[in-house]
């Protein structure tokens, strides 16, 4: 072979290989966009930066808010992004000035969104409890600082982080509608004078494509929930933290034209079926001071631990309104088919005077004037190592439950208004067949269903809610 031709051939092959490699690298770079960093100092800039982030492909860009932004606009977040404040402790502010009672400040419609280190304020101020009571049927006071409308089952919103922010002087801090957000983290935020700080609601009647979606992986799958280390304080706190997947029967007024119409088929399929969270999901180490209705509430959910929280209830004019649950208050409320709930090591101070002023509730479907029935009773609920303080009616109130375990709780600092000095009232419902027990409680005196002080033997109930022997219970079907 001619050596010169061979050398020329090798060189040509090397050039071709180099060209192919260069083209491959360019193609790889074009298919993987590089995350960008933007700044915004007014609402128009912020919306423009969000549009740029959306055009930048699948990368998660960062937008830093500079100074203060006043806006009467709804800021739609339709792309994965990080929106953050400048360095320092929440020195960047975004102030909502809209007079629209329904228009949120941030409207999160994308997965993989983080909002952090911001001071978020409603210029209109916190709504009053009188306003809430007057419109309790449809809860019109719905101005939210962060809204998560998860209303298309084919576009589930997932992986949201809301951390290290201050929410101030507003009707609602963080809210959701439609399906519950999947993989939600809400940590280390301050809520000051916020009527409902974290209010996560499911209503399948508002969700498009809900009947064609996979029930267990989409509709009933909450992923991992972490609501921890938040501080909630200020007057007129109706609700601290609520995760309510049992909101499928709420009244939707005709004025809500942007919501899908009632979907009876969807509600028939999913009502009373709990959203199941991953193991390790928690509502932990929060402080809720002076809640007028519920400090922490869960409904129609499964696999949540509520631990290490400091919660107190307090009087306000909300408690005198017949439209607000007939003076129904509790530091922690577990209801409507909630399952596998552990309430552990919380400090609860009761400061309300209503007939049902309670530390912890365990209930069936108690709201919307629904009749009690065992099909909607909460089950596998453990109340352990909680401390009760203050003056009220009950440390624990149970209306409809299966497998309720009450252990090692301390009510030595609690004073009851009950004339018979009962501090825990338990009443099961028709078909309330269950094995429940108490042990090693301090200063908790049970009513007739659980006679005794501190500890009592396991109780079993027949279809009338009357205690029966285990032998009868073990052989008695619930008709």
Secondary structure, 3 states (H helix, E strand, C coil): CCHHHHHHHHHHHHHHHHHHHHHHHHHHHHHCCCCCEEEECCHHHHHHHHHHHHHCCCCCEEEEECCEEEECCCEEECCCEEEEECCCCCCCEEEECCCCCCCCCEEECCCCEEEECCEEEECCCCCCHHHHHHCCCCCCCCCEEEEEEECEHHHCCEEEEEECCEEEEEEEEEEEEECCCEEEEEECCEEEEEEEEEEEECCHHHCECCCCCCHHHHHCEEECEEEECCEEECCCEEEEEEEECCCCCCCCCCCCCCCCCCCHHHHHHHCCCCEEECCCCEEECCEEEEEEEEEEEEECEEEEEEECCEEEECCCHHHHCCCCCCCEEEEEEEECCCEEEEEECCEEEECCCCCEEEEEEEECCCCCCCCCCHHHCEEEEEEECCEEEEEECEEEEEECEEEEEEECCEEEEEEECCCCCCCEEEECCCCCCCCEEEECCECCEECHHHCCECCEEEEEECCCCCEECHHHHHCCCCC
